[in-house]
Amino acid sequence: MAQGTPVTRRELEGRLIARAWKDEAFKQELLRDPKAVVEREAARLRPGASLPADLEVQVVEETPTTLFLVLPASPVARPGGDLSDADLEQVARGKRSDDPEDTMIADLVTWECCN
């Protein structure tokens, strides 16, 4: 992937999951030290990318008898107040109202070196 090419959060997550399925050592490292692994892999896709120091990263593994549902942070809690119906529809489709193209892992990674 060329530098400057936007990477979505879903693309990063997909790459991490696919690699964990293929590489048991990588999976164990991801489970043991998720923040370091996510930061390292994000930087491989986008050199210079880093995670905020106060960001906590958790990785859990589903089994055939467990299912985890992740509730994202409420967009209403963000500055700007209530969401319109159109904003809620975008959120339901996994997009942020302030980033309709969903082109960067903006909620996850800071691109200080690459702007």
Kinemage of the C-alpha trace (Angstrom):
@kinemage 1
@onewidth
@group {chain A} dominant
@subgroup {mainchain}
@vectorlist {calphas} color= white
{ca met a 1} P 0.000 0.000 0.000
{ca ala a 2} L 1.494 3.318 -1.050
{ca gln a 3} L 2.203 5.972 1.554
{ca gly a 4} L -0.565 8.529 1.559
{ca thr a 5} L -3.189 5.926 0.691
{ca pro a 6} L -6.002 6.218 3.230
{ca val a 7} L -6.584 3.163 5.400
{ca thr a 8} L -9.904 2.562 7.073
{ca arg a 9} L -10.231 1.183 10.559
{ca arg a 10} L -12.076 -1.801 9.080
{ca glu a 11} L -9.191 -2.497 6.700
{ca leu a 12} L -6.725 -2.478 9.589
{ca glu a 13} L -8.975 -4.707 11.693
{ca gly a 14} L -9.452 -7.075 8.740
{ca arg a 15} L -5.696 -7.349 8.226
{ca leu a 16} L -5.104 -8.001 11.927
{ca ile a 17} L -7.809 -10.686 12.051
{ca ala a 18} L -6.626 -12.411 8.861
{ca arg a 19} L -3.041 -12.495 10.089
{ca ala a 20} L -4.102 -13.775 13.521
{ca trp a 21} L -6.004 -16.632 11.856
{ca lys a 22} L -2.926 -17.595 9.828
{ca asp a 23} L -0.183 -16.976 12.382
{ca glu a 24} L -0.626 -18.359 15.912
{ca ala a 25} L 2.411 -16.486 17.272
{ca phe a 26} L 1.022 -13.202 15.937
{ca lys a 27} L -2.378 -13.982 17.468
{ca gln a 28} L -0.826 -14.648 20.864
{ca glu a 29} L 1.174 -11.416 20.668
{ca leu a 30} L -1.995 -9.508 19.688
{ca leu a 31} L -3.855 -10.966 22.669
{ca arg a 32} L -0.918 -10.321 25.053
{ca asp a 33} L 0.001 -6.763 23.979
{ca pro a 34} L -2.740 -5.440 21.699
{ca lys a 35} L -1.796 -1.772 21.777
{ca ala a 36} L 1.797 -2.379 20.721
{ca val a 37} L 0.749 -4.743 17.934
{ca val a 38} L -1.978 -2.452 16.598
{ca glu a 39} L 0.367 0.523 16.659
{ca arg a 40} L 3.125 -1.428 14.910
{ca glu a 41} L 0.794 -2.743 12.208
{ca ala a 42} L -0.825 0.674 11.678
{ca ala a 43} L 2.645 2.174 11.239
{ca arg a 44} L 3.443 -0.481 8.628
{ca leu a 45} L 0.392 0.595 6.644
{ca arg a 46} L 0.965 4.280 7.258
{ca pro a 47} L 4.559 5.094 8.291
{ca gly a 48} L 4.680 7.408 11.274
{ca ala a 49} L 1.201 6.519 12.508
{ca ser a 50} L 0.881 6.299 16.260
{ca leu a 51} L -1.785 5.683 18.857
{ca pro a 52} L -2.660 8.281 21.471
{ca ala a 53} L -0.837 7.573 24.746
{ca asp a 54} L -4.096 7.420 26.695
{ca leu a 55} L -5.824 5.020 24.274
{ca glu a 56} L -6.581 1.567 25.683
{ca val a 57} L -6.743 -1.304 23.184
{ca gln a 58} L -8.444 -4.576 24.086
{ca val a 59} L -8.582 -7.728 22.010
{ca val a 60} L -10.864 -10.619 22.888
{ca glu a 61} L -11.299 -13.872 21.030
{ca glu a 62} L -14.737 -15.265 20.293
{ca thr a 63} L -15.330 -18.997 20.533
{ca pro a 64} L -18.053 -21.157 18.991
{ca thr a 65} L -20.098 -20.539 22.144
{ca thr a 66} L -19.367 -16.850 22.809
{ca leu a 67} L -20.287 -13.687 20.971
{ca phe a 68} L -19.082 -10.194 21.830
{ca leu a 69} L -21.026 -7.093 20.874
{ca val a 70} L -19.017 -3.875 20.926
{ca leu a 71} L -20.944 -0.687 21.565
{ca pro a 72} L -19.036 2.246 20.058
{ca ala a 73} L -18.710 5.483 21.975
{ca ser a 74} L -21.904 7.451 21.627
{ca pro a 75} L -21.587 10.083 18.899
{ca val a 76} L -24.022 12.232 20.895
{ca ala a 77} L -21.321 12.561 23.555
{ca arg a 78} L -19.112 14.375 21.041
{ca pro a 79} L -19.062 18.154 20.809
{ca gly a 80} L -21.888 19.393 18.642
{ca gly a 81} L -24.822 17.871 20.485
{ca asp a 82} L -27.656 15.809 19.094
{ca leu a 83} L -27.516 13.910 15.823
{ca ser a 84} L -29.924 14.346 12.945
{ca asp a 85} L -31.708 11.329 11.460
{ca ala a 86} L -29.195 11.402 8.581
{ca asp a 87} L -26.303 11.365 11.068
{ca leu a 88} L -27.844 8.417 12.916
{ca glu a 89} L -28.229 6.557 9.629
{ca gln a 90} L -24.526 7.084 8.856
{ca val a 91} L -23.555 5.861 12.308
{ca ala a 92} L -25.708 2.763 11.826
{ca arg a 93} L -23.795 2.061 8.597
{ca gly a 94} L -20.495 2.399 10.471
{ca lys a 95} L -19.599 5.876 9.262
{ca arg a 96} L -18.981 9.034 11.238
{ca ser a 97} L -20.969 12.120 10.356
{ca asp a 98} L -17.796 14.241 10.266
{ca asp a 99} L -15.944 11.734 8.043
{ca pro a 100} L -18.499 10.453 5.506
{ca glu a 101} L -15.830 8.770 3.401
{ca asp a 102} L -14.547 6.819 6.420
{ca thr a 103} L -11.095 7.014 4.869
{ca met a 104} L -8.796 7.005 7.884
{ca ile a 105} L -8.572 5.252 11.196
{ca ala a 106} L -9.195 8.682 12.668
{ca asp a 107} L -10.725 7.399 15.876
{ca leu a 108} L -7.813 5.050 16.408
{ca val a 109} L -4.607 6.425 14.951
{ca thr a 110} L -3.093 9.880 14.746
{ca trp a 111} L -1.245 10.685 11.535
{ca glu a 112} L 0.933 13.504 12.865
{ca cys a 113} L 3.787 12.869 10.459
{ca cys a 114} L 1.695 12.354 7.364
{ca asn a 115} L -0.600 15.376 7.097
